[in-house]
Structure formats: C-alpha cells, structure tokens
Amino acid sequence: MEGVATFRWLVATGLAALLGATALGPGPSPTPAPTPPPNQPPPELDAADVRRAVDRLDGVVESAMERTGVPGVAVAVVHDGKVLHLQGYGVRKAGESAAVDADTVFQLASVSKPIASTVVSGAVGVDGWSRPVAPHVPGFRLKDPWVTSHVTVADLFSHRSGLPDHAGDLLEDLGYDREYILSHLRYEPLAPFRASYAYTNFGLTAAAQAVADEKGVPWEKLAEDVLYEPAGMDATSSRFEDFEKAPDRAWGHVKTGGEWKPEFVRDPDAQSPAGGVSSTARDMAVWLRLQLANGELDGERIVAADALERTHWPEAVSNPPSAPAARTGFYGLGWNVSYDDAGRLRLSHTGAFAEGAHTNVTMLPGEQLGIVVLTNASPVGVADAVALDFFDIAETGKVSRDWIPLVDAVYRQQEEEGRSDTDYARPPSGAAPARDADVYTGAYRSDYYGRAQVVEEDGGLVLRLGPEPQEYRLTPYDGDVFSFETRGENAVGRTGVTFAADGKSFTVEYLDGEGLGTFTRQP
C-alpha cells in the first residue's frame, strides 16, 4: 500500500512523530537549524510528457465528476512558467445553470496554508521564520511558559509546537472569534515541543497573526499588500465577505439523501491564514507560476527566493514510514513535503471543508510543473485524484490505480474517528428516567469553552453553548446522560452530555477529547 503513504497527508491526521533531533529540555535552546533538501536530480519529463497529461485532463475531470456527482471543478496547470490548462467544469450551484469557469471564486480551505507561508516569506524574509510569536499577539500563550517564550513562526507553521491535533477548531464551531481562540490555546495540553507533529489550524493562525501584528496591519491586509496586489491576483481574498459577495462564486455542497445540496455557507474568518482564502483557477495559476519561479513573476521579484525556498524544506515528520519500503512524509512551512523514487521534491497540500469544499495543489519544482484543482463539494476524493491522475499520466502515460475510492476511504475513516462509540439513538433496555429538570437547569462555565446554560423549554432541556449562543435540544438517554446532534465543520453526529450526580457539573463528550469538556455550575 505504498499509495497510502503518498496521500496520508490529505486528511491531516495529526499523528505524533519524532523528529530527527531529540526533544528540547526545560532550559533555553536555540531554534533548530532546518536541514536543506537534497540536490534535485535533472528533470525527467519533457514537453511531450506534460502535453500528454494535459490533453487527457478533460476526460479525467469529467469522469471523476460523473462518478461522484460533484457539481463544479476548476483546474489550472503550469509548466515552465506557462499556463497550459485553465478550465472550469460543471456548475457553481446545483440546480442552476451558471457554469464554472476560470474566474469562478472557490473557497480554498487548507490550501490557504501554502499561500499564507508565501505571504510570511514576502513580509519577513528568512529571518522572520525564527522569531518568537508571543510578544506580538496579545493574550497568546501556551500551557508551558517556556514553550510560550520560545515557540516561533516556523514552529507553528510546521505544526511542531506540541499543541494537540486541530486545537481550537471546536471553539470556532461554537462561534468564537480569532482573538478568543488564540487567547485560550493556553488551556490545551502540550506534547513534547519540536519533537511531535499535530496539525493545528489555530497554531498556524497565531503565527500569521504575529507577523501581521508586527507589521501593524490586519492579516487580511498584509496578504493583499505582500502577495495578492503585487502578483495581480485580483480575485483572491483572505476575507469571507469578499467571497460571499463575489458574483461568480462557487457554492459549497454536501451530500444529503444521495444528492449534492448547497446547505451550508462556511465562514472561516477566525482561521483565515489557515483556511480562509478564496480564489480562482486563474489567480491560482499566477501563484503557481510565482512558486515555480522562486518568487519571480514576469521578471518582477515578488518574494525573496531564499525566503520562499525555506518554506519548501522539511521541518517535521508528519507521516513516519509504516513499512520497511515506505517513504517518510514531512511537513514544511505550510506545505506537505515528500520525495519520490527519483529523489524529486514533491510539494502538495489539500484543503477540505466538510461543509462544502475540496481543493488540491501539487508541484514538482524540479520539473517546473504544478496543478491546482478546486471543487465545490465536501471531500469525496475528486480534487486529490485528479492531481494524482495527472502526474501518473505525465510520468508513465497511464493512471497507476483508481485513486478516487482509495482517497475517499481515507476521508470516510477520518469522518468516523470522531463519532461516539455509544449509539445515543438507542437507549439501553431498562434505561433510568432523567431527574426533574431543575436538577440540571442553571448557568455553567468552562475556562476553555466559556459560558453554558441549561434551560427548560417546551417540556424538555436545551443546552446553550458559545458566545451567541447556539442551542442544542437534549434528548434523554439513561438517567443523568443526555445527547444532542452536533453541528458545524467538526460535527460528529450525536454526542453525550453527562451530568454529575451532585448536579454541580456536566461533561460534553465530543468537547472532552483533551479533558476540557466539563462545565461547572455557577452561583
């Protein structure tokens, strides 16, 4: 299953993995020097190889759309500084006729990360990657004071700070803003600093915020000033409101009852550097050209070459080899970094919103070749499979395997991992009745998740969570245990709510992964 190693990064599993260096001790230590990648072999692909793959792209995309029903796709291919393919497929919104084209705006999800690393490189150069984050972000600190004072922009962009997998994402689902989330990461437990890997949207966001704060502008403005405007990426934005008001935009779709429907609109502003960019295939082709030309665009220097190259170096082991012949996967600064059998550097990233986006960018810098695939549906493998098929065809003339079911299975596995082992829709035989409502009602609080309230409404209990707040109707399960249906990007189906026997607290199962899901009754 060598192919599994090729794309295990797709779902950001957050596996803890040892780096080449040992964990830092409790005392001061310099920022570890990154290891440059090996020298690249000569190019293996010629113009005819690439043209063969480009000529088959329409069929690859159309077949993937027919098999999965994904409503809309846009693709751009760049080779040797030229855009060889720029095409939209399908429709922006299911049930409507407006077609996807090269200028349709898509949400990029986590493909925002390599764009953010491009911005940081342009803003602060090589030296900026080793600067501490804490002095520049008010309220930001981690659980360990020493780690707080030493964690750098590079540490957080490469997911080696010790924060848990996807730390802060559930706060975003509950409606908390960036400032609140970054100021509450201090409650998250930490794994060994610089000796563990866990994918964290808000760790990366904190680093990007530090760079912006140092420059005295909002991150969204910094991205415009450093990259989007100089590169002429006029349809690209790090603000959700710009995506929402774009006249030619793709609507996100989820599969409901066997059909793709535009049920949700995902606002990722809280994690804008990590997942909040929106762009078009045309603009992404410009960015690919800049990346493959080491920061230059049409003879103009946009980003310093050494700073951009730094983002392509391996920083953390993200995927240890699972078999003797398997290759190690790395994470750089906003990029997945790997090397193929020929020793060629491969840079890639996927983006996925469960509420309706799936994107992929993959580059072989030594071949001066890159592809970006944008889709307007929750992930079923299409964006990744199109990129994998394209490189298969360019390199060997044929597709090495059927990638869609293989990739989709990884997404389905991740989707199931967060679900409860308890089937709350089926109370046990002889389940105890709940106690009187006044045993449970009242105001509660968590240091991490903030205030909560349990109220009696329409003959049942309602749990209110978050700053607005959000309301969840509690369904009795067994005695002091209730359940509710989760919502948001990280929804996991039904989850349990267990009230303590003394009535002084309750714990929400899906919020308690790091032991932070208990709310205590307030006077």
N, C-alpha and C positions, 0 to 999 in steps of 0.2 A: 504493500500500500504506500509506495513512495509518493503517489499523488496527494495523499492526505497531508504530508508534510509541506507540499507545495502551497497549500491554501489554508492551513490550520489558522493562520493569522486572520482569516476572514471574519471570524466572529469574536476576536479579541477575548480569548478565554481567560486571560489573566493568570496563566499558570506561573507559579513561583519557580524561578530558575536561578541557579548560581551563575554569577559572572565569572570571568576568568580570574579576577582578583578576589582575595578574601574579604569578608565583611570588615568594615571600619570599626575600630574600637571606640571607647567612650570619649577619647581625647581628641584634640584638634588634628586634622589631617588635610593635606592639600587635595584639591579636586583632582580625581584621577585623570591622567592624560589619555585621550582616546587613541585607539590603535588604527592607523590608516589602513584602508583595504589593500589587498594585494594588487600588484600591477595587472592591468587588464590585458587579456590576450588580443591579438588582432581581430578585427571584425570577421565574422563567418558568413553573414548574409549580404547578398548583393541586391541591386535594384530589382532584378527579376524575382528573387525570393519574396521581397516585400510586396511587389506588384501582384504576385500570385495570391497572397493573403488578402490584399485589398480587394482584388477582383471577386473574391468569394465572400466578402463581408456581408453584402446584402442578403445572400442566401442564409448565412449563419444567423443573422439577426432575425430575419423573417421566420426562420424555422423555430428559433427559441421563443419568439412571441406566439407563434401558432401553438406550440406545445404547452405553454404556460398561461396564455391569455393575457399577459402583461400588456396594458393599454398603449404605453408610449416609451420610445427609446430614442436616444440621440448618441451618435458616435463620431469621434474625431481621431484621425491617425496622423502622426507627424513622423517624417523620415528625412534625415539630412537637412533639417531646417525648413522643409516644405510640408505644407498640409496636403496630404494625398487623398484624404477622405473626410468629408464633413456632411453628415446626412442625418435627417430626422425620420422616424418611422412611427406609424400609428397616430394616436390622438392624445391631446392634452388631458381630456376628461372623458371617461367612459360615458357613452350615451350621447355625446355631442360630436360634431363633425370637424371642429377646429383641429388641424393637423399639427403634429410636432415637426419643427424644422430646426435648422442650425442655430436659430436665435431664440428658441423656447427656453425659458428660465426654469431650471430644476434646483431643488434643494440637494446639496452635496453630501449632507450628513458628515461622516468622519473623513471623507476626502478633504474636508476643511483643514485637517491637521497638517498635511504637507504644504498646503497653501499658507497656513499660519507660520510654519517654520521658514518659508520663503520670506514672509514679512519680517520676522525677527532677524533673519540674516541681513536683510536690507537695512534694518533700523539700527542694529548694534554691532554688526560685523562679527568676526571670530571671537573677540574678547568678551562680547556680551553674553555668550552662552555660559560662561563660568561665573557670572555674577550671582550673588545671593538674591533670593526672591523676597524674603520677609521685609526688608527695610522699605520696600516700595509699595506694598499692598496693605493698607490699614486693616488691622484685625486679623491678618493671616498668621496663623501659626499651626504647627503640628503638635502631636501629643508629647513628643520628646523635645525639650528646649534646645538641646544640642543639634538635633536634626533641623529644627526650625532655623537656626542661625547659619547652617551650612548648606541647606538644600539650594541648588542652583537652577537656573533656567533649563540647562541641559538635563539635569536630574529629572525634572518634571515632564519635559518633552519626551524623554525616553522611558518614562513610567518606572523609574527605579528609586522613587522616594521612600518606598515602604508603605504607602497608602494602600488600602485594600482595593480589590477589583471594583471598578465603577463607583468609587467613593463619591457620595454627593448626588448621584443620579436620582435617588428616591426623593430627596429634598426637592429637586427640580420638578418631579412628577406632582408633588403636593402643592406646587405653586410658589416656592420660594425663589427669590431673585439671586443674582450672582453674588452680591455683597453678603447676603445672609449665608449662602452656601460656603463661600470661601472662608468666612469667619467661624464656621462650625466644623471644618475639617479637623480641628484640634481634638475633637472627641473620638475620632476614628483610631482604632488600634493600628500600630505600625509593625510591619515585618522588617527584617534587617535592612538598614539603609545601604543603598548602592549594591546590595547583594541579592536582591529579589526583584521580580518583574510583576507588575499588575497594572492593567490598562485602566487609566483614570482620566475621564474627560475633564474633571474639575481640577485635577492636579495640573494638567496642561494649561487649562484656562487661567489658573493662578499665575503661571509663569508668563503667559502672554500679557496678562493684566499688569504684571510687574514692569515689563518692558514699556507698555503704553504709559503707565503712571510715571515712569522715569522720564519719558518724553513729554509729559504734561498734556496728553491728549487722550480721548477715549480710544479703546482698541479699534473700534469700527472706523474711526477717522484715521488712525495710524495705518490700517490696512489700505485705505484709499490712497493716502499720501505716498506710501512707500511702494505699493505694487499696482493697484488697480488703475490709477490715473496715469502713472508713467508708462505702463505697458499698454494702455488703451483698452483695458478690459472694462468697457463702459457699462456692460450689463451685469457685472459682478458686484456683489454687496455682502457685507457681514451683518446687515440689519434685516430682521424678519419683515419689517414694514415695507422694505423695498421689494422683497419677493412677493409679498401679499398684494401689492398694488401693480405689479408688472402685468401689462395687458396680454402678453404672450407668455403665460406661465403654465407649468405642468401641475396638475392637481395630484396629490398623493392618494393612492388607492390601497385598500386592504381587501382580502378575500373573505366574503361573507356569503354563506349559503351557496358556495360554488361560483360566485360571481365577484368580479372586481368592482368595488364601490368606493367613491370618494367620501368616506365617512368622517375623516379627521383632518385637521389642519395643525401641523406641528410647528409650534413657536419655540425655536431653540436659542433664543437670545441669551439666556442665562449662561450657556456654554458656547457662545459664538465662536471663539477661536478654535474650539474642538469640533464643533458640529453645526455651526450656524451660517456657513457661506452658501449663497445661491449663485448660480452661474449658468452659462450656455455652452454648448459644444464649441461654438466659435471662439468664445473667450478662453475656454479651457485649452483649445489648440494653441492659442497665443502663449499661455502659461507653459505648456509642454515644450514649445519652441525655446522659451527662455530657460527652462530647466536643462534641456539637452545642449544648449549653447553656453552653459556655465554662467548664466546670469546676464547674457547679452541679448538684445533684441534689435534686429535691423541695424546693427552696428553701434547701438547705444548701450552703454553699461547701466543696467537697472539694479543689479545686486552684485556685490563683490564676489568674484569667483571663489576665493578661498573660504568665504563665509558660507556660500551655498554648498560647496563641496563638503564642508563639515557636516551638513545635515544628512549626507549620504553614507556616513561612516557607521558601522555597527557600534552600538552603545550598551545594549543589554541583550542577554539571551532570552528571547521570548518563546522559543519552542525548542527545548532540548531534543536531541535525536531519540526517537522511540525504538529504533532498531539499529543493529550494527552498521548497516549500509545507508541509513538515513542521514540527511544533512541537518545541521543546526540552523534554526531560524533566528534572526536578530531583529531588534528594533533600533532604529537610528533616532534622528530628531524629527519626529513627525512622519517617518517612513518605516515600512517593513523592508528589511534589508536581507537579501539572500544571494547565494552564488550557485550557478548551475554546474553541470558536469564539466563544462568547458572552463569553469572559473570566472564566468562573466557575472558582473554585478547586475542584479535584478532589483529594482525598486518598485514597490507597489503599495497600494492602500485600498481598502474597500470602505464604503460608507453604507450604513443601513439604519433606517428608521422603521420600527415595527408599525408605525402609523402611516407608512407610505412612501419610502424612498429606498433606492438601492443603486449604488454607484461603484465604479472601479476605475483606478488609474494604474497602469503598469508601464514601466520603462526599462529598456536595455540601453543604458547610456553609451556603452562601448559600441553598440550598433547604431547609435543615433536614432533610435526607434521608440515610439511611445504610442499608447492608445488610451483614450478615456471613453467610458461607457456610462451613460446616465439613463436611469429608468424612473418611472413614476409609480412604483408599486413596492410594497413591502417585499423583503428578500425571498426569492424562490430560486436563486442561483443564476439568473439571466446575466446580470452585469459581469460577474466573475467568469461565467462560462464563455461569454463572447470574447473576453480578453484572452482566456486560455486557449480557445479555439484559434484565435487569430495568430498567436505566437506558435502554436503547434503547426499550423499550415505554413507559416513563413519559414520555420526551421526544418520541417520534414516533408511538407507537401500534403500532410493528412492530419486529421484530428486523432490524438493518441487514445482518447477514451471518451465516453459520453459524460461530459462534465456536469450537466445540469442536475441529474439525480444525486450525484456524489456530493456536489456543493450544497444542494438543498437539504440533504440529510444532516449536514453539519449545522445548518440553521435550525432545523427541527429539533436536533438534540439540544442545542442551547436553549431553545424555547421551553423545552420540557424540564430543564435542570432547575429552574426556579419554582416549579409548581410544588404544592404541598403533597406530602405522602398520604394525607388524610382526605378522603372524599367527603367534603362537608355537605354535599347534596344528599348524602345517605346517612342520617343519624343512626347510631348503633341501636340494636334492639334493647329495649328497657332503658332508653335514654332518660336521664333525670330531667324534670322540668326546671326552667330558669326560676330564680327567686323573684320577688317583687321588684318592679322597675326602680324604686327608689334606692335599692341596694347598689345599683350601678350608675344612676344618673349623677351628674356633677361635672365640675371643672377639673381637668388633669393637666399635667405638664411633663415634658421630656426636655432635658438640656439640649438634646440634638434636634429633635423633631418639633420642638416648640409646644404651643398650647393645643389642647384637645378638649372636646366636650362631648358628653353623652347625654342625650335628651330623650324624653318620651314624646313620641309623635305618632298620631293616628293608630294608637294601640300597640305600638312597637318601639324599639330603641333605634336611635340614629346616632352614629358616630360622626363627629365633625373634626376634620384634620386640616392643618395648613393655615396660611395667613388669610385666606379669603372668607370663610373656609370651604372645603369640599365636604359633601355629605355622603355618607355610606349607611344604608339601612342594614342593621344587624339581624341576622337570621339565627334563631336558637338552634344549637346543635346538641349539647349534652351538659346539663347543669349550668355552670358558670362559663361555658365555652359557647361562643357565637361565631358567625362567619360573615364575610361580605365579599362582593365581587370587586376585585381591584380594577383600577383604570389607569390610563396613561401609557407612556412609551415602555415602561418596565412592568406592565401588568402581568400577573401570574395566575389568573383565574381566581378561584375562591381561596381566601386565606382565613386563618383562625384569629379570634380575639378571646383571650383567656383572662377572666377577672380573678384576682386573688381572693381567697376565702374570707379575708378580713375586709374586703371591699375598698382597700386603700390604693390599689393599683390595677392596671391591666397591661397585657403584652400583646402586641400585634405581630403575628407570626412572620409575615414577609418583610417587615421592617426590622426584624431582630437578627438578621444574619451576622452582624458584628456585635450583638449583645446590646444594641442601642434602642430596642423597640419597646421598652417598658415606660409607661406613663404613670405618674404618681398623682394621687388626688391632692388638690389644692384646698387650703382652708376657705 
